[in-house]
Amino acid sequence: MKKNKRKIYFDYAATTPVDPRVVKVMLPYFSKKFGNTMSLHSFGQEVKEILEESREKVASLIGAKPNEIIFTSSATESNNLALKGIAFANKNRGNHIIISSIEHPCVMESAKWLESQGFEITRLKVDKYGLVNPEDVKKAIKKETILVSIMHANNEIGTIEPIEEIGKIIKSEIRNQNSKIYFHTDAAQTLGKIPVDVNKLGVDLLTGSSHKIYGPKGAACLYIREGTKITPLLHGGGHEMGLRSSTVNVPAIVGFAEALEIAKKEMKKENERLSKLREKLEKGILKKIKNAHLVGHPQKRLPNIANFWFEGVEGESVVIELDLLGIAVSTGSACSSEKLEASHVLLATGLKPHQAHSSLRLSLGRWTKEKDIDYVLKVLPKVIKRLRLISPTFK
Amino acid sequence: MPIYSKKIIQHFKRPKNVGKIKNPNGTGEAGNLLCGDLMKLYLKIGKNKKNEEFIKDIKFETLGCAVAVANTSLLTTLVKGKTIKEALEIKKEDLIEKLGKPLPPFKIHCSILAVDALKEAIYDYYKRSGKKIPPELEIEHQRITRIKNQAEGRYKEFRKLEEEVLK
């Protein structure tokens, strides 16, 4: 096989490389400042200090107080803690939880498991763009409702949900019912990419991720509003205010805080740049490839995600062929690529199974350049054309 | 490092026997749109010098993943020129072995589909030519049809639910 030197990464929504600036601030915390934050001696106390500094930094960047931030190992863990922790701490008041039908698998599966434990789950439908209708949240709320969890933006199609509006509706329902309903949002795809302020959004819990914003893997956070009744998943030494026992992964957390600070500082400029590149990519693909369709909301969408489906081809074959040509893309989400079922997100937007199987997600990021877009626009039409020639369903 | 073996990539990048046969005397289909894989085989059956029926020509069309394309391509190269009897002896294991390990377990069904499509095409040939269908092939045909109907049933159910939502 011919070695292809060109390597272009178009899968930033799956994970990102760690920014060298982030690596730099992390390095001292591996071998030099390696202490355990729970130790009383100076080795422990110097890292305890940086841990609390990181907490203050993350808190201030999302409009929270430091004691409202819990560090975890992943967005999956944060989402599990949010759903299960709220469910079990509040089950004496009710057993009803509302989610959307396009949540990340870690929310979908946590909800499914809670269902097996006696909780009742409502999965809200979305429109063809993947938007949840806030009125549907209002209709779904009942006196047993204890939690609503709707993602801030979808990882496969990039559609941004009306979290602020839903937050207001939940608040007015709480007043009507005189009973607390917690509101959680999974902001793994939005934190550091679009403005995230917990008070503006009106949420009680918010999940954020490090490795989606050029921070290291192994760090994430869960914002938990003061006064929230929640029970931990991990019991032990009482780290993270008793909500997440485990020796704290200081280097990753330091990196996460730095990554978030950089992302927020550069957000406006970077989004303008990415929006332009994505527009060129989308227009180019729709122009050069017939019977190609865009998925996701035309405006209310993350600036870095483009999702298409191509009539008569299967997404995985496109991914494999592009990979051979040095371009890394994804079908739907990275988590679902080993399953044979079509993406639950795309099906929820009304695509038929064979249409959903033909989807392709390109996600842009910090190191995407215009010449990368040009290369994709040169290569992709040929790939689709070839695969359609083999296909029995496209002539 | 590509996820698949060299052999799979070869057959995927340069598949053999792609397309249709103008006047086939047997066609077969396996898979369904629900799982995302659909394979179609076209056969031209002739007689060899010993007066045995053999696969004179075979072509395929596949909608599916790289492994699905590779499996169908490989299958056509294996059975072209073989007698019907020999062709019916091909098993999914033969394809899996030739494609080189490791084939991810969730891709085994691609090899099953390719073999099923061939059985269906030969079944169709027997039917069209009014010949007696071997009992084993009849059983296989019924199994493949059953799977297909199940999938189509699920698909119809899905469409019905969708229409209800749109109402």
Interface residues (C-beta under 8 A of the other chain):
Chain A: M1 K125 G312 V313 E314 E316 S317 I320 E321 D323 L324 E338 K339 L340 A342 G350 K352 P353 H354 H357 S358 L389 I390 S391 P392 T393 F394
Chain B: P2 I3 Y4 K6 I9 F12 K13 P15 V18 L33 L34 C35 G36 D37 L38 M39 K40 E61 T62 L63 G64 C65 A66 A68 V69 P104 F106 H109 Y155 F158 R159 E162 V165 L166
